[in-house]
């Protein structure tokens, strides 16, 4: 937000929900909806600016209480912290954040304050170490370090001093190395969890020479060593267990490492079976944590949003995937920055849109050159440069320069020229539900239409999404549902006597 003013609404929306501030979610929702409405009406609005304006607005009358007090306090704190970025050291900024943002107060009132304080101190120690190495380290550079650590799964080591003699350590076999315990319960000793565990590189071909220096069967020996490391953590008692059946009733196989132990040692084997009462208690566990719900006080607010809502295929998929996610993404419309993948897809769409529009504008209906199409792609990517890191930008520029000319040369002589491009369909109501959609391309044969939807992903990954309803996916795959939605939309579009006979998903990448 310091570097790109009003560009951090996505993160700001999330931060407003933090426990530190005790802001009612409905107040955040109202603020977000108002910002979205202003943007829709052509104003340059953001959550931060709207929050600041409301926090500093004079009272309209004696009875005007103004904006929620917690929101007002947050606005004051965040504006001061943004100003501090350029005026204090990184260590001083961290100190101001934990005080002004209410982090320290929250920790001291929390039942787990000891652990939370250890975490906070460890992070501050890390900042001190980094600034000692680089006295000129600024916030943006430090954030890049944190992002890289998250990407590479590099964790800060933490030695917690709190504990309990009655506690139980839950460890992986790897994590147990170097530790010893009086009692060890070694669970899940099934072949599917050990020697027959699915390869994480499945689907990727590893060069034959990559592991040429490893002896044959070395992977199995490494697993065996790891298995025996876990076994030898016990000082007094070792309890080994495995499952005979999966939840679906299919039989499971014990690990061969367990068979090796039994072949050399006469160990007691006990078949454990749970009673119906014990099974009932276990099955009840999955229902003890309730799914998040929208509070009753918000019903009137949501009703107002739904009255103006029009369903599109993206919103439909969002609702079927998670109704609560639909509420936040499609009704409240929380700020969400475009991902690298989505922005690249938008650039591809833009280039193809321009290509066909220029063809339609040409007197002889000739397509412009592939170089001109690539130039449109490049201009779009450069215009939306803020959505890419330098590495991502360079990679996507190179990818587009390869993919688009190949796509152009393969199809330029076979494309249908009787088309409508980026057609908006609105005003459709089916069974009382208002529908709308924006279609990439409509190809005409009289009044019959082939709907074309461009895709920039891998076609192999999309095959499952094209399947119709089945027992596993009763609503069908995303792309199948998209095709049905387009047909329902256009067939009920009363302004035109069109009929959809097919839908084509055009994957631009080979």
C-alpha positions as CSV (number, residue, x, y, z in Angstrom):
1,X,0.0,0.0,0.0
2,X,3.0,2.3,0.6
3,X,4.4,1.6,-2.8
4,X,1.1,1.4,-4.7
5,X,-1.5,3.5,-3.0
6,X,-5.0,1.9,-2.9
7,X,-3.5,-1.3,-4.3
8,X,-3.7,-3.5,-1.2
9,X,-7.5,-3.8,-0.8
10,X,-7.3,-7.6,-1.0
11,X,-5.0,-7.9,2.0
12,X,-6.7,-5.0,3.8
13,X,-10.0,-6.9,3.7
14,X,-8.4,-9.9,5.3
15,X,-6.5,-7.8,7.9
16,X,-9.8,-6.1,9.0
17,X,-11.1,-9.5,10.1
18,X,-8.1,-10.2,12.4
19,X,-9.0,-10.8,16.0
20,X,-6.7,-7.9,17.0
21,X,-9.4,-5.3,16.0
22,X,-12.7,-6.9,17.1
23,X,-14.5,-5.4,14.1
24,X,-17.9,-6.9,13.3
25,X,-17.7,-8.7,9.9
26,X,-21.0,-7.1,8.8
27,X,-19.4,-3.6,9.1
28,X,-16.5,-4.8,6.9
29,X,-19.0,-6.2,4.4
30,X,-20.9,-2.9,4.2
31,X,-17.7,-1.0,3.7
32,X,-16.6,-3.4,0.9
33,X,-20.0,-3.3,-0.9
34,X,-20.1,0.5,-0.8
35,X,-16.5,0.6,-2.3
36,X,-17.5,-1.8,-5.1
37,X,-20.7,0.2,-5.9
38,X,-18.7,3.4,-6.2
39,X,-16.2,1.7,-8.5
40,X,-19.0,0.4,-10.6
41,X,-20.4,3.9,-10.9
42,X,-17.1,5.2,-12.2
43,X,-15.6,6.6,-9.0
44,X,-12.0,5.7,-8.0
45,X,-12.8,4.1,-4.7
46,X,-10.9,1.7,-2.4
47,X,-11.6,0.3,1.0
48,X,-8.7,2.2,2.5
49,X,-9.8,5.6,1.1
50,X,-13.5,5.0,1.9
51,X,-12.5,4.0,5.5
52,X,-10.4,7.1,5.9
53,X,-13.1,9.4,4.5
54,X,-15.7,8.0,6.8
55,X,-13.4,8.0,9.8
56,X,-12.7,11.7,9.4
57,X,-16.1,12.8,8.3
58,X,-17.8,15.4,10.6
59,X,-20.9,14.4,12.3
60,X,-24.1,15.2,10.3
61,X,-26.1,16.0,13.5
62,X,-26.1,15.5,17.2
63,X,-27.4,12.0,16.8
64,X,-24.8,10.9,14.1
65,X,-22.5,8.3,15.7
66,X,-20.4,8.0,12.6
67,X,-18.5,4.9,11.5
68,X,-18.0,1.9,13.8
69,X,-15.4,2.9,16.5
70,X,-13.2,-0.1,15.9
71,X,-13.0,0.7,12.2
72,X,-12.1,4.3,13.0
73,X,-9.3,3.2,15.3
74,X,-8.0,0.8,12.7
75,X,-7.9,3.6,10.0
76,X,-5.9,5.9,12.3
77,X,-3.4,3.1,13.1
78,X,-2.9,1.9,9.5
79,X,-2.5,5.4,8.1
80,X,0.2,6.2,10.7
81,X,2.0,2.9,10.0
82,X,2.0,3.5,6.2
83,X,3.6,6.9,6.9
84,X,6.1,5.2,9.2
85,X,7.5,2.9,6.4
86,X,9.7,5.7,5.0
87,X,10.6,7.3,8.3
88,X,11.8,4.6,10.7
89,X,14.0,1.6,10.6
90,X,12.6,-1.9,10.0
91,X,13.1,-2.8,13.7
92,X,11.3,0.3,14.8
93,X,8.5,-0.3,12.3
94,X,8.0,-3.8,13.7
95,X,7.8,-2.4,17.2
96,X,5.2,0.2,16.1
97,X,3.1,-2.5,14.4
98,X,2.8,-4.8,17.4
99,X,1.8,-1.8,19.6
100,X,-0.4,0.3,17.3
101,X,-2.0,-2.6,15.5
102,X,-3.1,-4.2,18.8
103,X,-1.0,-7.3,18.4
104,X,0.6,-7.0,21.8
105,X,-2.6,-6.3,23.5
106,X,-4.2,-9.3,21.8
107,X,-1.4,-11.6,22.9
108,X,-1.4,-10.5,26.5
109,X,-5.1,-11.3,26.7
110,X,-4.9,-14.7,25.0
111,X,-4.9,-17.9,26.9
112,X,-1.8,-19.0,24.8
113,X,0.1,-15.8,25.4
114,X,3.3,-17.6,26.4
115,X,3.5,-19.5,23.1
116,X,2.4,-16.5,21.0
117,X,4.9,-14.3,22.7
118,X,7.6,-16.8,21.9
119,X,6.6,-16.7,18.2
120,X,6.6,-12.9,18.2
121,X,10.0,-12.8,19.8
122,X,11.4,-15.3,17.3
123,X,10.2,-13.2,14.4
124,X,11.7,-10.0,16.0
125,X,15.0,-11.9,16.5
126,X,15.0,-12.8,12.8
127,X,14.4,-9.2,11.8
128,X,17.3,-8.1,14.0
129,X,19.6,-10.7,12.4
130,X,18.6,-9.6,8.9
131,X,19.1,-5.9,9.6
132,X,22.5,-6.7,11.2
133,X,23.6,-8.2,7.9
134,X,22.0,-5.4,5.9
135,X,21.5,-2.2,7.8
136,X,19.7,-0.6,4.9
137,X,17.1,-3.4,4.7
138,X,13.7,-1.9,3.9
139,X,10.2,-3.4,4.4
140,X,9.7,-4.4,0.7
141,X,13.0,-6.3,0.6
142,X,12.2,-8.0,3.9
143,X,8.8,-9.1,2.6
144,X,10.5,-10.6,-0.4
145,X,12.7,-12.7,2.0
146,X,9.6,-13.9,3.8
147,X,7.8,-14.8,0.6
148,X,10.8,-16.7,-0.6
149,X,11.0,-18.6,2.7
150,X,7.3,-19.5,2.4
151,X,7.8,-20.6,-1.2
152,X,10.7,-22.9,-0.3
153,X,9.1,-24.0,3.0
154,X,11.9,-22.6,5.1
155,X,10.8,-22.3,8.7
156,X,12.3,-20.3,11.5
157,X,13.6,-22.6,14.2
158,X,11.7,-22.2,17.5
159,X,12.6,-23.8,20.8
160,X,9.5,-23.7,23.0
161,X,10.1,-23.8,26.7
162,X,6.6,-24.6,27.8
163,X,5.4,-28.2,28.1
164,X,3.6,-30.8,30.1
165,X,4.5,-34.2,31.4
166,X,1.0,-35.4,30.5
167,X,1.4,-34.2,26.9
168,X,1.7,-36.5,23.8
169,X,4.2,-35.9,21.0
170,X,2.7,-36.4,17.5
171,X,5.6,-37.0,15.2
172,X,6.4,-38.3,11.7
173,X,9.1,-41.0,11.3
174,X,11.4,-38.3,10.0
175,X,10.7,-36.0,12.8
176,X,11.4,-38.7,15.5
177,X,15.1,-38.9,14.6
178,X,17.4,-38.3,17.5
179,X,14.5,-38.5,20.1
180,X,13.6,-41.2,22.6
181,X,10.5,-41.9,24.6
182,X,9.4,-44.4,27.2
183,X,6.3,-45.3,25.2
184,X,6.0,-45.2,21.4
185,X,2.8,-46.0,19.4
186,X,3.8,-46.6,15.8
187,X,0.6,-46.4,13.8
188,X,-0.4,-46.8,10.1
189,X,2.1,-49.5,9.2
190,X,0.4,-50.3,5.9
191,X,2.1,-50.9,2.6
192,X,0.2,-48.0,1.1
193,X,1.9,-45.6,3.6
194,X,5.4,-47.1,3.1
195,X,6.8,-49.1,0.2
196,X,3.6,-48.7,-1.9
197,X,3.1,-45.0,-1.2
198,X,2.3,-43.0,-4.4
199,X,5.3,-41.3,-5.9
200,X,5.0,-37.5,-5.5
201,X,6.5,-37.2,-9.0
202,X,3.8,-39.2,-10.6
203,X,3.1,-37.6,-14.0
204,X,6.6,-36.2,-14.4
205,X,9.3,-38.2,-16.1
206,X,12.6,-38.0,-14.2
207,X,15.7,-38.3,-16.4
208,X,17.2,-41.8,-16.2
209,X,20.6,-40.3,-15.5
210,X,19.5,-38.2,-12.5
211,X,19.9,-41.0,-10.0
212,X,22.3,-43.2,-11.8
213,X,24.8,-43.1,-8.9
214,X,22.3,-44.7,-6.6
215,X,22.4,-48.5,-6.1
216,X,19.5,-50.5,-7.2
217,X,16.9,-50.8,-4.5
218,X,18.4,-47.9,-2.6
219,X,15.0,-46.3,-2.1
220,X,13.6,-49.4,-0.4
221,X,16.7,-49.6,1.8
222,X,16.3,-45.9,2.7
223,X,12.6,-46.6,3.7
224,X,13.7,-49.6,5.7
225,X,16.3,-47.5,7.6
226,X,13.6,-44.8,8.3
227,X,11.2,-47.5,9.5
228,X,13.8,-48.9,12.0
229,X,14.6,-45.4,13.2
230,X,11.0,-44.9,14.2
231,X,11.0,-48.4,15.9
232,X,14.0,-47.7,18.0
233,X,12.6,-44.5,19.6
234,X,11.0,-46.6,22.3
235,X,12.8,-47.1,25.6
236,X,10.3,-49.4,27.4
237,X,7.2,-50.1,25.3
238,X,6.6,-50.3,21.5
239,X,3.0,-50.7,20.1
240,X,2.8,-51.2,16.4
241,X,-0.5,-51.1,14.6
242,X,-2.0,-51.2,11.1
243,X,-5.4,-51.2,9.5
244,X,-7.0,-54.3,8.0
245,X,-9.6,-52.4,6.0
246,X,-10.3,-49.0,4.5
247,X,-13.4,-47.0,5.3
248,X,-15.0,-48.4,2.1
249,X,-14.4,-52.0,3.2
250,X,-11.5,-52.8,0.9
251,X,-8.8,-54.9,2.5
252,X,-5.4,-53.3,3.3
253,X,-2.0,-54.8,3.3
254,X,0.5,-54.6,6.1
255,X,3.9,-53.2,5.3
256,X,6.6,-55.7,4.3
257,X,8.8,-54.2,7.0
258,X,6.4,-55.5,9.6
259,X,6.4,-58.9,8.0
260,X,10.3,-58.9,8.3
261,X,10.0,-58.2,12.0
262,X,7.5,-61.0,12.6
263,X,9.6,-63.4,10.6
264,X,12.5,-63.0,13.1
265,X,10.6,-62.4,16.3
266,X,7.8,-64.1,18.2
267,X,5.6,-61.1,19.0
268,X,2.1,-61.1,20.4
269,X,-0.5,-60.0,17.9
270,X,-3.9,-58.6,19.1
271,X,-6.8,-57.9,16.8
272,X,-8.5,-54.7,18.1
273,X,-12.1,-54.1,17.3
274,X,-14.1,-51.1,18.4
275,X,-17.6,-51.4,19.9
276,X,-20.5,-49.8,18.2
277,X,-20.6,-47.2,20.9
278,X,-16.9,-46.4,20.4
279,X,-17.4,-46.1,16.6
280,X,-20.4,-43.8,17.2
281,X,-18.3,-41.5,19.3
282,X,-15.6,-41.5,16.7
283,X,-18.0,-40.8,13.8
284,X,-19.5,-37.9,15.9
285,X,-16.2,-36.1,15.9
286,X,-16.5,-35.0,12.3
287,X,-19.7,-33.1,13.2
288,X,-18.4,-31.4,16.4
289,X,-16.8,-28.5,14.6
290,X,-19.7,-26.7,12.8
291,X,-19.1,-25.2,9.4
292,X,-19.0,-21.4,9.4
293,X,-22.4,-19.8,9.1
294,X,-23.7,-16.3,8.2
295,X,-25.3,-14.7,11.2
296,X,-29.0,-14.1,11.3
297,X,-28.4,-10.3,11.7
298,X,-27.0,-10.2,8.2
299,X,-30.0,-11.7,6.5
300,X,-31.6,-8.4,5.6
301,X,-28.3,-7.1,4.3
302,X,-27.8,-10.3,2.1
303,X,-31.4,-10.1,0.8
304,X,-30.7,-6.6,-0.5
305,X,-27.6,-7.9,-2.4
306,X,-29.5,-10.8,-3.8
307,X,-32.2,-8.6,-5.2
308,X,-29.7,-7.0,-7.5
309,X,-27.7,-10.2,-8.2
310,X,-27.6,-11.8,-11.6
311,X,-26.2,-15.3,-11.9
312,X,-23.3,-16.1,-14.3
313,X,-21.5,-19.3,-14.9
314,X,-18.5,-18.3,-12.7
315,X,-20.8,-17.5,-9.8
316,X,-22.7,-20.7,-10.3
317,X,-19.5,-22.8,-10.0
318,X,-18.5,-20.8,-7.0
319,X,-21.7,-21.5,-5.2
320,X,-21.6,-25.2,-6.0
321,X,-18.0,-25.4,-4.8
322,X,-18.7,-23.5,-1.5
323,X,-21.8,-21.5,-0.6
324,X,-19.9,-19.5,2.0
325,X,-17.1,-18.7,-0.5
326,X,-19.8,-17.6,-3.0
327,X,-21.1,-15.2,-0.3
328,X,-17.7,-13.6,0.1
329,X,-16.5,-13.7,-3.5
330,X,-19.7,-13.0,-5.4
331,X,-22.0,-11.1,-3.1
332,X,-19.7,-9.2,-0.8
333,X,-17.0,-9.3,-3.5
334,X,-13.9,-9.2,-1.3
335,X,-10.9,-7.6,-3.0
336,X,-8.9,-10.2,-4.9
337,X,-5.8,-9.5,-7.0
338,X,-5.4,-11.3,-10.3
339,X,-3.1,-14.2,-10.3
340,X,-0.3,-14.6,-12.8
341,X,-2.2,-17.4,-14.6
342,X,-5.5,-15.5,-14.8
343,X,-3.7,-12.3,-16.1
344,X,-1.9,-14.3,-18.7
345,X,-5.2,-15.9,-19.8
346,X,-6.7,-12.4,-20.1
347,X,-3.8,-11.3,-22.3
348,X,-4.4,-14.2,-24.6
349,X,-8.1,-13.4,-24.7
350,X,-7.3,-9.7,-25.5
351,X,-5.0,-10.6,-28.4
352,X,-7.6,-13.0,-29.9
353,X,-10.4,-10.4,-29.5
354,X,-8.3,-7.8,-31.3
355,X,-7.4,-10.2,-34.0
356,X,-11.0,-10.9,-34.9
357,X,-12.2,-7.4,-34.4
358,X,-9.6,-6.2,-36.9
359,X,-10.6,-8.9,-39.3
360,X,-14.3,-7.8,-39.1
361,X,-13.3,-4.2,-39.7
362,X,-11.2,-5.1,-42.7
363,X,-13.0,-4.5,-46.0
364,X,-11.8,-7.9,-47.4
365,X,-12.2,-9.7,-44.1
366,X,-8.5,-10.5,-43.9
367,X,-6.8,-11.3,-40.6
368,X,-3.9,-9.1,-39.5
369,X,-0.5,-10.7,-39.2
370,X,0.6,-12.9,-36.3
371,X,3.1,-10.1,-35.4
372,X,0.3,-7.7,-34.9
373,X,-1.6,-10.2,-32.7
374,X,1.5,-10.7,-30.6
375,X,1.9,-6.9,-30.3
376,X,-1.6,-6.7,-28.9
377,X,-0.7,-9.4,-26.4
378,X,2.5,-7.6,-25.4
379,X,0.7,-4.3,-24.9
380,X,-1.8,-5.9,-22.7
381,X,0.8,-7.6,-20.6
382,X,2.8,-4.4,-20.2
383,X,-0.3,-2.4,-19.3
384,X,-1.0,-4.9,-16.5
385,X,2.6,-5.3,-15.4
386,X,1.8,-4.8,-11.7
387,X,0.3,-8.3,-11.5
388,X,3.5,-10.0,-12.3
389,X,6.9,-10.3,-10.6
390,X,9.8,-9.7,-13.0
391,X,10.4,-13.4,-13.3
392,X,6.7,-14.1,-14.0
393,X,6.5,-11.3,-16.5
394,X,9.6,-12.5,-18.5
395,X,8.3,-16.1,-18.5
396,X,4.8,-15.2,-19.7
397,X,6.2,-12.8,-22.4
398,X,8.3,-15.7,-23.7
399,X,5.4,-18.1,-23.5
400,X,3.1,-15.9,-25.4
401,X,5.7,-15.3,-28.1
402,X,5.9,-19.0,-28.6
403,X,2.2,-20.1,-28.2
404,X,0.4,-17.4,-30.2
405,X,2.3,-17.6,-33.5
406,X,2.0,-21.4,-33.5
407,X,-1.8,-21.1,-32.8
408,X,-2.2,-18.5,-35.5
409,X,-0.4,-20.4,-38.2
410,X,-2.3,-23.6,-37.4
411,X,-5.8,-22.1,-37.6
412,X,-5.7,-18.8,-39.5
413,X,-6.9,-20.4,-42.8
414,X,-9.8,-22.3,-41.2
415,X,-11.4,-19.8,-38.8
416,X,-15.0,-19.0,-39.3
417,X,-15.3,-15.3,-40.2
418,X,-19.0,-15.0,-39.5
419,X,-18.7,-14.3,-35.8
420,X,-19.6,-12.1,-32.9
421,X,-16.8,-11.3,-30.5
422,X,-17.0,-10.8,-26.7
423,X,-20.8,-10.7,-26.8
424,X,-22.6,-9.7,-23.6
425,X,-25.9,-11.5,-23.0
426,X,-28.1,-9.9,-20.4
427,X,-31.8,-9.6,-19.5
428,X,-32.4,-13.4,-19.5
429,X,-34.6,-14.9,-16.8
430,X,-35.1,-18.7,-16.4
431,X,-37.5,-20.0,-13.7
432,X,-37.3,-16.6,-12.0
433,X,-33.5,-16.6,-11.9
434,X,-31.8,-13.7,-13.8
435,X,-28.9,-14.8,-15.9
436,X,-26.1,-13.1,-17.8
437,X,-22.8,-14.1,-19.6
438,X,-20.0,-12.7,-21.7
439,X,-19.1,-15.1,-24.5
440,X,-15.6,-15.1,-26.1
441,X,-16.8,-15.8,-29.6
442,X,-20.0,-16.9,-31.4
443,X,-19.7,-18.6,-34.8
444,X,-22.8,-18.5,-36.9
445,X,-24.4,-20.9,-39.4
446,X,-27.6,-19.0,-40.1
447,X,-29.3,-18.8,-36.7
448,X,-27.4,-21.8,-35.4
449,X,-24.5,-21.0,-33.1
450,X,-21.2,-22.6,-32.0
451,X,-20.1,-21.0,-28.8
452,X,-16.3,-20.7,-28.5
453,X,-14.6,-20.3,-25.1
454,X,-10.9,-19.7,-25.1
455,X,-8.7,-21.6,-22.6
456,X,-5.1,-21.0,-21.9
457,X,-4.4,-24.0,-19.7
458,X,-3.3,-27.6,-20.4
459,X,-6.0,-29.6,-22.2
460,X,-5.0,-32.8,-20.4
461,X,-5.8,-31.2,-17.1
462,X,-9.3,-30.2,-18.4
463,X,-10.6,-33.5,-19.5
464,X,-12.3,-34.4,-16.2
465,X,-14.0,-31.0,-16.2
466,X,-15.7,-31.8,-19.5
467,X,-17.5,-34.9,-18.1
468,X,-21.2,-34.9,-17.4
469,X,-22.9,-35.7,-14.1
470,X,-22.0,-38.9,-12.4
471,X,-22.1,-40.4,-8.9
472,X,-18.9,-38.6,-7.9
473,X,-19.8,-35.3,-9.5
474,X,-23.6,-35.0,-9.6
475,X,-23.4,-31.5,-11.0
476,X,-21.0,-32.4,-13.8
477,X,-17.6,-31.0,-14.5
478,X,-17.0,-27.2,-14.6
479,X,-16.7,-27.1,-18.4
480,X,-19.6,-29.4,-19.0
481,X,-21.7,-27.1,-16.8
482,X,-20.4,-24.1,-18.5
483,X,-21.5,-25.4,-21.9
484,X,-25.0,-26.2,-20.5
485,X,-25.2,-22.7,-19.0
486,X,-24.3,-21.1,-22.3
487,X,-27.0,-23.0,-24.1
488,X,-29.7,-22.2,-21.5
489,X,-28.6,-18.5,-21.6
490,X,-28.7,-18.1,-25.4
491,X,-31.7,-20.3,-26.1
492,X,-33.7,-18.1,-23.7
493,X,-32.3,-14.8,-25.1
494,X,-35.5,-13.3,-26.5
495,X,-33.8,-10.4,-28.3
496,X,-32.4,-12.9,-30.9
497,X,-33.7,-16.0,-32.5
498,X,-30.5,-18.0,-31.9
499,X,-30.0,-21.6,-31.1
500,X,-26.9,-23.2,-29.6
501,X,-26.0,-26.4,-31.3
502,X,-22.5,-26.8,-29.8
503,X,-19.9,-25.4,-27.5
504,X,-16.2,-25.5,-28.3
505,X,-13.4,-25.0,-25.7
506,X,-10.5,-23.7,-27.7
507,X,-7.2,-24.4,-25.9
508,X,-4.7,-22.0,-27.3
509,X,-1.6,-23.7,-25.9
510,X,-0.5,-26.9,-27.8
